[in-house]
Amino acid sequence: MVATNMKKQKHTYNPYENFLTTMNNAASLLKLDESDYITFKYPERELKVSFPVKMDDGSLRVFEGYRVQHSSVRGPFKGGIRFHQDVNMDEVKALAAWMTFKCAVVGIPYGGAKGAVTVDPTNFSETEIERLTRRYVTAIAPLIGPDQDIPAPDVNTNGKIMGWIMDTFSMLRGRAVPGVVTGKPVEIGGSLGRPEATGRGVSIITQELLKILGKNASDMKVAVQGMGNVGSVAAKLLDAAGCKVVAVSDVSGGIYNQARLDIPRIIRFLDNKKHLLKDYMEDGVQFISNHELLLCDADILIPAALENQITEEIAKEIRAKIVVEAANGPTTVEADSIMEGRGVTVIPDILANAGGVVVSYFEWVQNIQSLMWNELQVNNMLHDIMVTAFQNVVQKVRDSNISYRSAAYIIALEKLASAKRIRGVYL
Ligand SMILES: NC(=O)c1ccc[n+]([C@@H]2O[C@H](COP(=O)([O-])OP(=O)(O)OC[C@H]3O[C@@H](n4cnc5c(N)ncnc54)[C@H](O)[C@@H]3O)[C@@H](O)[C@H]2O)c1
């Protein structure tokens, strides 16, 4: 029997509309002629695939997947692969476009792309996920490659899955092609420092912001939504830097301790997604919902889960005075302007979570030149790039009296429009 997991798509919130509104605002602040940025309104390519996967019980299921290549004007396409039950084309288009702007704001010579499979991986065995990954890679293989489009991990994907991607693509080419994907295990060409890079970048940016606001880390209460790859590392490094992490959550809900949570203990408990926070036990810990986490008594809120979390309703009541967007697209356009009006400082995703693509770039550079860098070297270079990008954005905020999001988009759009002008229009 052939079953299908094709789901009815949600269309109430459209992340691509969110992206377009933000880009259009930046273009009008820059007084750009539409011809300078019209190409960035449209992804260069959108691929939708469906493919069968054999289940462990012998049945066959058909899954849908996507790969969207938003822009290659500044270099090869680059962007992660997400496995999630709710993904749809508009979400993947937005994620791809955000990658274009993220690479531009930190000055990495890549364009933007994103891929996804509509699947809840928690419902499948590891061997089923391996077969699904290999079939998905085979389906998008004509579009990817070290000079073309380089995937990486995102929600519900990890180093092991990147290893299967590298192997599948290498089998198709008949030779080892480590540079086709980043975020791989070190044994097959991954970079030291890559698993922690996104969370490390979030922590660097947060600490740089505290410096310019004249605040001490030890006076800051932090709430982190999403204790996955990105959120757990950000929580760990900010805790180590002296911040009081008072609330964290995952898909099962959140935990709160007004004094301070024991972050190293929580990370050991979660043990790379083997447990959920709803089962965590520690004296003084209160269970809260994800909604309560967003509104809890914290100075810094770090959304590190999914899009569309900080909505208008949340923005009106949020108590944190600083939001550092570790997730992609966690804030709606409406919520963004409400928070701006309420004096909340929001560090946009395209800057805050760029650490992942920066170290992915380092991994790719090592792969294509057969180099191996040590972790200190990688972390130092990441630090320099993140701090420089942050300072450029701060300068723009001060010069033009605009939000961090507008400043980051303006910097990115200037680089993109300039690259487009230099390259010209083919025929
Ligand atoms: N992995 C990277 O290198 C990277 C780079 C840049 C941006 N991002 C972005 O960071 C975010 C998190 O990615 P990740 O790689 O850490 O994913 P992950 O799968 O490792 O972790 C996601 C976390 O969010 C939680 N979660 C899922 N649904 C939730 C919900 N509805 N409410 C609250 N929590 C929920 C999960 O339980 C998990 O703790 C995504 O927006 C992703 O696009 C990731």
The ligand as a Gaussian input file, in Angstrom:
#p B3LYP/6-31G(d) Opt

LIG

0 1
 N       21.474000      24.811000      13.167000
 C       22.023000      25.918000      12.717000
 O       23.238000      25.982000      12.492000
 C       21.188000      27.154000      12.529000
 C       21.801000      28.269000      11.947000
 C       21.081000      29.458000      11.839000
 C       19.775000      29.508000      12.266000
 N       19.194000      28.396000      12.793000
 C       17.812000      28.524000      13.247000
 O       17.745000      28.308000      14.649000
 C       16.480000      27.736000      14.996000
 C       16.704000      26.446000      15.750000
 O       17.475000      25.558000      14.944000
 P       18.269000      24.329000      15.583000
 O       19.247000      23.896000      14.574000
 O       18.687000      24.637000      16.964000
 O       17.107000      23.243000      15.612000
 P       16.978000      21.977000      16.565000
 O       16.084000      21.031000      15.858000
 O       18.314000      21.498000      17.008000
 O       16.236000      22.565000      17.865000
 C       14.980000      23.161000      17.821000
 C       14.515000      23.350000      19.256000
 O       13.259000      24.011000      19.245000
 C       12.312000      23.240000      19.986000
 N       10.995000      23.462000      19.417000
 C       10.458000      22.950000      18.297000
 N        9.211000      23.390000      18.128000
 C        8.972000      24.229000      19.159000
 C        7.861000      25.005000      19.539000
 N        6.738000      25.012000      18.816000
 N        7.984000      25.771000      20.657000
 C        9.115000      25.767000      21.378000
 N       10.188000      25.048000      21.080000
 C       10.107000      24.286000      19.984000
 C       12.782000      21.819000      19.857000
 O       12.249000      20.988000      20.893000
 C       14.286000      22.027000      19.995000
 O       14.641000      22.197000      21.346000
 C       15.736000      27.588000      13.658000
 O       14.973000      28.740000      13.432000
 C       16.853000      27.517000      12.646000
 O       16.444000      27.882000      11.349000
 C       19.867000      27.234000      12.933000

